[in-house]
Amino acid sequence: MFAVEEIKKKYPGADAWQMGDSAELASKLAELVKKGIKTASCGSFTAYQQEESTPKIGSYNIILDGQNTPVCVIRLISLRLVRFCDVTEEFARKEGEGDLSLEFWQKEHQRFFSREGHFSEDMELIAEEFEVVEVL
């Protein structure tokens, strides 16, 4: 088992975080990332602006499962601003969830952003693409 602090020695400046809004979802998404199925993610631009540490192209991140155990290290390779209604089938497929369709992506992300308290068809998202650099 790898400790986050030990991993950060190899990847200085790396942040450690979970994806999703529950421990169960965090574990499921971490596994998809580890397997290289999930190579993209997104968040609301509003939430992005409120983060203490914002992602930058080339930065490393330690992905944690639902028990806060490090699963893999990713490197951010693309970052762009896109409206919810303009997300493409290609990006939805890179998110690696469900049946990989845009329809599934829209349904699940509308649910996610509504639970966060801010959803609209024209809301701005930060769309990230990444690559796995180390499986732990």
Residue pairs with C-beta under 8 A, 6 or more apart in sequence:
1 69
2 70
2 136
3 70
4 16
4 62
4 64
4 70
7 14
7 16
7 62
7 70
7 73
7 136
8 14
8 16
8 62
11 60
11 62
11 73
13 59
13 60
14 59
14 60
14 61
14 62
14 73
15 53
15 55
15 59
15 61
15 62
16 61
16 62
16 63
16 64
16 70
17 61
17 62
17 63
17 64
18 26
18 29
18 30
18 63
18 64
18 65
18 66
18 68
19 25
19 26
19 29
19 30
19 33
19 41
19 63
20 26
20 28
20 29
21 112
21 115
21 116
22 66
23 66
23 67
24 66
25 66
26 64
26 65
26 66
27 65
27 66
27 67
29 38
29 97
30 63
30 64
30 65
30 66
30 71
30 72
31 65
31 71
32 38
32 96
32 97
33 39
33 63
33 71
33 72
33 74
33 96
33 130
33 132
34 63
34 71
34 72
34 132
34 135
36 132
37 96
38 94
38 95
38 96
38 97
39 94
39 96
39 129
39 130
39 131
40 91
40 94
40 95
40 96
40 127
40 128
40 129
40 130
41 95
41 127
41 128
41 130
42 82
42 87
42 91
42 95
42 109
42 125
42 126
42 127
42 128
43 125
43 126
43 128
44 113
44 116
44 118
44 123
44 124
44 125
44 126
45 81
45 123
45 124
45 125
45 126
46 118
46 123
46 124
47 116
48 54
48 126
55 61
55 76
55 79
55 126
55 128
56 76
56 79
57 76
57 77
57 78
57 79
58 75
58 76
58 77
59 75
59 76
60 73
60 74
60 75
60 76
60 133
61 73
61 74
61 75
61 76
61 130
62 70
62 72
62 73
63 70
63 71
63 72
63 73
63 74
64 70
64 71
65 71
70 136
71 135
71 136
72 132
72 134
72 135
72 136
73 132
73 133
73 134
73 136
74 130
74 131
74 132
74 133
75 130
75 131
75 133
76 128
76 129
76 130
77 129
77 130
77 131
78 127
78 128
78 129
78 130
79 126
79 127
79 128
79 129
80 126
80 127
81 124
81 125
81 126
81 127
82 91
82 124
82 125
82 127
83 121
83 122
83 123
83 124
83 125
84 106
84 109
84 110
84 113
84 119
84 120
84 121
84 122
84 123
84 124
84 125
85 121
85 122
87 102
87 105
87 106
87 109
87 125
87 127
88 102
89 101
89 102
91 105
91 127
92 100
92 101
92 102
92 104
92 105
92 106
93 100
93 101
94 129
95 105
97 104
97 105
97 108
98 104
98 105
98 108
110 119
113 119
113 123
